[in-house]
């Protein structure tokens, strides 16, 4: 019995990588005011989707909203014109400059092009 249990325990568990989609995107306030344009890398999660905003033309504008205005709710507009409500959840420095993390509710991923 111990040999069979050891064999089962030694079997590696493969966790699939989350599906990611990178595309041009523009960020707006919920009032419709332009904030910045760049690229967003979208990832499907069990509770909705997450996105990493990178390569922004005005990263300081997002920092001003995030830190100065305590703004968290924004609108993500994709290159094809579709808009999705999102929430700024984090900011950090990454390769190539500042990266902002946004998150959206559950229904959006299928419309964005991510699949479960």
N, C-alpha and C positions, 0 to 999 in steps of 0.2 A: 504494500500500500504506500509506503513512503516513497518508493521510486516513482509511482504514477503521480503522486502529489507534487513531487519535485519537478517532473516534466511539465505539468500544467503551470506551475509557478514560473518556470523558465520561459514560457511562451510570451514573446513581447506583445504588448498592446499597441496597435497602430492607431494613432489619432489623426484623422485627415486634416490637412491644412485648410483653413477657412478660405473660401473663394474670395478673390479680390478683383476689383475693377477700378482702373485708373482712367480718369477722364477730365476734360476741362470743366471748370465750374466757377460760378460767380456767387458771392455771398452778399445778401441784402439784410437790412433790418426788417423787423416784422411790419414796419411802416412803409416798406418799399424803397428805402434809401440805399443806394449803392455803397458797399463797403470795400470790396476787393475782388480781384479775379486771379485765378491760378489753376491748380489741379487738385483733385480730391481722389484719394485712394479709398474706395468703399469696401467694407468687409461685412458680411452677413454674420449676425450673432443670434443667439436664441431669443433675446429680448428685443430684437429690431436690427438696426445696422449702425455701424460706426464708420467714421471717415477721418482721414488725416489730410488736412489742407496744407499744401506745400507750394513753393514757388510763387508766392503771392506778389502782385504788383504793389500792394500797399500793406505789408504786414503790420506796420505801426498803427494803421486804422483799426485793425482787429484788437491789437493790444490796448488801444485807448478805450474801446468799447468794453473789453473784458476786465481790465484793471480799473480804469478811470470811471466808467459808467456802470459797472457791475451788470452789463448786458450779457445774458446767456441765451435768450431765445432769438433765433435768426431764421432766414430762409435760404436754402441752398438751391440755386438754379443751375441746371445742367445745360450743356451746349445745345441740346435739342429744344430747349425752352421749358421743359418740365421743372416745376418747383416743388420742394419738399420742406416741411417745417423741420427744424433741427435745433439742437441745443449745444452751445459751446461748453465742453466739459473739462478741457485741459489745455495747457500750453507748455511747450518745451522747445529747447534748441536741438535741432537735428542736423543731419548733413545738408548743407546748403542754406541754413538759416532757421528761422522760427517755424515750428509746426504746431498747428492747432488741431485739437481733436474735437469732432462734433459727433452727435448721436441723434438718431431719429427713431420714431415709433415703429412698431412691427409691420404695418402694411406696406411701407415704402420699398423694401428690397426687391420684391418681384417686379415692381414697376421700373426700378432703376436698372435691372438686368441681372441681379444676383438671384441664384436659385438655392433652395434649401438642400 
